[in-house]
């Protein structure tokens, strides 16, 4: 069951009233750090000052004048953002009345509308059991509705041998030519091999891994004898969740998966935003905005606050 209506207009209107309107009041001036542009034009040179980004030092001028000088840039505010959407069978899971796919749809709708309202363009690459749709980047509310309609009309993905997230990421390498903001929205339940193309994308683009999960995927409550189904293959088995040892082994296996995924994010050099099916979407986006603001401060020599180090927004170098 999903909390998202099948009518894209109705869903977007609801989100504009319940989430986007709330974010408007809370983000205030943080749109600049949340959706910064990528085009930089050289504007001027000046002497280096404490907390300047050392990457902007002009070494030729510094050598000639025997004093450190930095370049100043004028930033192009326009952002081209792409949503790389994993819509495989495992994303259709949810332990209560909200599925990961619903969370994905609402996140995409909110971020896409925030972007287009500020003059940016959004596009998408859709993956079910293969890459089967590309929505070219355009601007405006109509583009957001077009993307949401494309998601709502998709039939369920049949259970198969598994997901190859690598195929989605490698497709993006060829489809997105210019530097862009990429949101990889997935539960990252996949065959191995996706870490290398993710790192490849991160070298050219600004990449955010948006990881979907359900609390039941990380810890099992004591429910007695239950049937567990593999959401990728459809394989089922009876398990005794009353067995404390089994629950501990399940949690340990989940923790190992978590460590592998987070290590892959760290190696690729991407930020990870985790979205749970029982989580407030606006709160998660605000944490994301806070993370990006703090990372900008880090680049200028500041420190990362403790609440971000311990939270579910995962900053990586």
C-alpha positions in Angstrom: 0.0 0.0 0.0 1.2 3.5 -0.8 0.5 6.9 0.7 1.0 8.5 -2.7 -2.1 9.0 -4.9 -1.8 7.8 -8.5 -2.8 11.3 -9.8 0.6 13.3 -10.1 -1.2 16.7 -9.9 -2.9 15.7 -6.7 0.3 14.4 -5.2 2.4 17.4 -6.2 -0.3 19.8 -4.9 -0.3 17.9 -1.5 3.5 18.1 -1.3 3.5 21.8 -2.2 1.2 22.4 0.8 2.6 20.0 3.3 6.4 19.8 2.5 7.5 22.4 0.1 5.7 25.3 1.8 7.2 24.2 5.1 10.7 24.1 3.5 10.2 27.6 2.1 10.0 29.0 5.6 12.8 27.0 7.1 15.4 27.0 4.3 15.2 30.7 3.7 18.6 31.7 2.2 19.9 28.1 2.1 18.8 27.6 -1.5 22.2 28.9 -2.6 24.1 26.1 -0.7 21.4 23.5 -1.5 21.4 24.0 -5.2 24.6 25.8 -6.2 25.5 26.2 -9.8 28.6 24.7 -11.4 29.6 27.3 -14.1 32.4 29.5 -12.8 33.8 32.6 -14.6 37.0 34.3 -13.4 36.1 37.7 -12.1 39.2 39.1 -10.3 42.4 38.4 -8.4 43.1 39.5 -4.8 45.6 38.7 -2.1 45.0 35.5 -0.1 43.2 35.9 3.2 42.8 33.5 6.1 40.1 30.9 5.4 40.3 31.3 1.6 40.1 28.1 -0.3 43.7 27.1 -1.2 42.5 25.5 -4.4 41.8 29.0 -5.8 45.4 30.2 -5.4 46.8 31.4 -8.7 50.4 30.1 -8.4 51.7 31.9 -11.5 50.6 35.3 -10.1 51.8 34.3 -6.6 55.3 33.5 -8.0 55.5 36.8 -9.9 54.4 39.0 -7.0 56.0 37.0 -4.2 52.7 37.0 -2.3 49.8 34.5 -2.4 46.9 35.6 -4.7 43.6 33.8 -5.2 41.1 33.9 -8.1 37.6 35.2 -7.5 34.8 33.7 -9.5 31.3 34.6 -10.5 29.1 31.5 -10.1 26.5 30.4 -12.6 23.4 29.7 -10.5 21.7 27.4 -13.0 21.8 23.8 -12.1 21.1 20.8 -14.3 19.9 18.0 -11.9 19.3 14.4 -12.8 17.5 11.8 -10.8 19.0 8.3 -11.3 16.0 6.2 -10.1 16.3 2.6 -9.1 12.7 1.2 -9.4 13.6 -2.5 -9.1 11.5 -5.0 -7.2 13.2 -4.5 -3.8 12.2 -0.8 -3.8 8.6 -1.9 -3.7 9.0 -3.1 -0.1 7.5 -1.5 3.0 6.8 -3.1 6.4 3.9 -0.8 7.1 1.6 1.3 4.9 4.6 3.2 3.2 6.8 1.6 0.7 10.3 2.7 -0.3 9.0 3.5 -3.8 6.5 6.0 -2.2 9.4 7.7 -0.3 11.4 7.8 -3.5 8.5 9.4 -5.5 7.9 12.1 -2.9 11.5 12.9 -2.5 11.9 13.3 -6.2 8.8 15.4 -6.5 9.9 17.8 -3.7 13.5 18.2 -4.9 12.4 18.5 -8.5 9.9 21.2 -7.7 12.3 23.1 -5.5 14.9 23.1 -8.3 12.5 24.1 -11.1 11.0 26.9 -9.0 14.5 28.5 -8.9 15.0 28.3 -12.7 16.9 25.0 -12.9 16.3 22.0 -15.2 15.7 18.4 -14.1 15.9 15.1 -15.9 15.7 11.4 -15.0 17.0 8.0 -15.9 14.7 5.1 -14.9 15.8 1.6 -14.1 13.5 -1.3 -13.4 15.2 -4.6 -14.4 17.1 -2.5 -17.0 17.5 1.1 -18.1 14.2 1.6 -19.9 13.4 5.3 -19.9 15.3 8.6 -20.1 13.5 12.0 -19.5 15.7 14.8 -20.9 16.4 17.7 -18.6 13.9 20.6 -18.8 12.5 23.2 -16.5 9.1 24.1 -15.1 6.3 22.6 -13.1 5.1 20.7 -16.1 8.4 18.9 -16.3 8.0 17.8 -12.7 4.5 16.5 -13.5 5.8 14.7 -16.5 8.4 12.9 -14.4 5.8 12.0 -11.7 3.4 10.7 -14.4 6.2 8.5 -15.8 6.7 7.0 -12.3 3.0 6.5 -11.6 2.3 4.7 -14.9 5.1 2.1 -14.5 4.0 -1.5 -13.9 5.5 -3.4 -11.0 8.9 -5.0 -11.9 8.7 -8.8 -11.9 10.8 -10.6 -9.4 14.0 -11.7 -11.1 17.5 -12.8 -10.4 18.5 -9.4 -9.0 19.3 -5.8 -9.6 22.3 -4.5 -11.5 22.6 -0.9 -10.2 25.9 -0.8 -12.2 23.8 -0.7 -15.4 22.0 2.5 -14.3 25.2 4.3 -13.3 27.1 3.3 -16.4 24.1 4.5 -18.5 24.3 7.9 -16.8 28.0 8.3 -17.7 27.0 8.4 -21.4 23.6 10.2 -21.0 24.6 13.2 -18.8 27.4 15.0 -20.7 27.9 18.3 -18.8 28.6 18.7 -15.1 25.4 18.2 -13.2 23.9 17.5 -9.8 23.1 13.8 -9.7 20.7 12.2 -7.2 21.1 8.4 -7.2 17.9 7.3 -5.5 18.1 3.6 -4.6 18.0 1.1 -1.7 21.4 -0.1 -3.0 20.2 -3.7 -2.9 22.1 -4.9 -5.9 24.6 -7.2 -7.4 28.2 -5.9 -6.7 30.1 -3.7 -9.1 28.2 -0.5 -8.8 30.9 1.2 -6.7 33.3 1.8 -9.6 30.8 3.6 -11.9 29.6 5.6 -8.9 33.1 6.8 -8.3 33.5 7.6 -12.1 30.4 9.8 -12.0 31.6 11.6 -8.9 34.8 12.7 -10.6 32.8 14.6 -13.2 29.5 15.5 -11.4 28.3 16.4 -7.9 26.7 13.2 -6.7 24.3 12.6 -3.8 23.4 9.0 -2.9 19.8 8.9 -1.6 19.5 5.6 0.2 16.0 4.2 0.8 15.4 1.8 3.6 12.8 0.3 5.8 13.5 -0.3 9.6 12.6 -3.9 9.2 15.5 -4.4 6.9 18.0 -3.6 9.7 16.4 -5.2 12.8 13.7 -7.8 13.2 11.2 -7.6 16.1 10.0 -10.6 18.0 7.0 -11.7 15.9 7.2 -15.5 16.3 7.1 -17.6 13.2 6.9 -15.5 10.1 7.4 -15.9 6.3 10.3 -13.8 4.9 10.3 -13.2 1.1 13.3 -12.1 -0.9 12.0 -9.0 -2.6 14.3 -9.4 -5.6 13.8 -13.1 -6.4 10.5 -13.9 -4.6 12.1 -16.8 -2.7 10.3 -17.4 0.7 11.3 -19.1 3.9 9.9 -19.6 7.4 11.9 -18.1 10.3 11.4 -18.0 14.0 11.9 -14.3 15.1 11.3 -15.4 18.7 14.8 -16.8 18.5 17.1 -14.1 20.0 20.1 -15.7 18.3 18.5 -15.5 14.9 17.6 -11.8 15.4 21.2 -11.0 16.4 22.5 -12.8 13.4 20.1 -10.9 11.2 21.1 -7.6 12.7 24.8 -8.5 12.3 24.3 -9.3 8.6 22.5 -6.1 8.1 25.3 -4.1 9.8 27.8 -5.8 7.5 25.8 -4.7 4.5 25.6 -1.2 5.9 29.4 -1.0 6.3 30.0 -2.2 2.7 27.6 0.4 1.3 29.0 3.2 3.3 32.5 2.3 2.5 31.6 2.4 -1.2 30.1 5.9 -0.7 33.3 7.0 1.1 35.6 5.6 -1.6 33.6 7.3 -4.3 33.6 10.6 -2.4 29.8 11.2 -2.4 27.5 12.4 0.3 24.7 10.0 1.4 21.3 11.0 2.5 19.3 8.1 4.1 15.5 8.1 3.9 13.5 5.7 6.0 9.9 4.7 5.3 8.9 5.9 8.8 10.8 9.3 8.5 9.6 12.9 8.0 10.6 13.9 4.5 11.0 17.7 5.2 13.2 16.9 8.2 15.5 14.8 6.0 15.8 17.5 3.4 16.6 20.1 6.0 19.4 17.8 7.3 20.6 17.6 3.7 20.7 21.4 3.4 22.5 21.6 6.7 25.1 19.1 5.6 25.8 21.0 2.4 26.2 24.3 4.2 28.6 22.7 6.7 30.6 21.1 3.9 31.0 24.5 2.4 32.3 25.8 5.7 34.6 22.8 5.9 36.2 23.7 2.6 36.9 27.2 4.1 38.6 25.6 7.2 35.7 25.2 9.6 34.7 22.0 11.5 31.8 19.5 11.2 29.3 19.7 14.0 28.7 16.7 16.2 25.1 16.3 15.3 26.1 15.7 11.6 28.8 13.3 12.5 26.4 11.1 14.4 23.3 11.6 12.2 21.8 9.7 9.3 23.2 12.2 6.8 26.5 10.7 6.1 29.3 13.2 5.1 32.3 11.6 3.4 35.5 13.1 2.2 
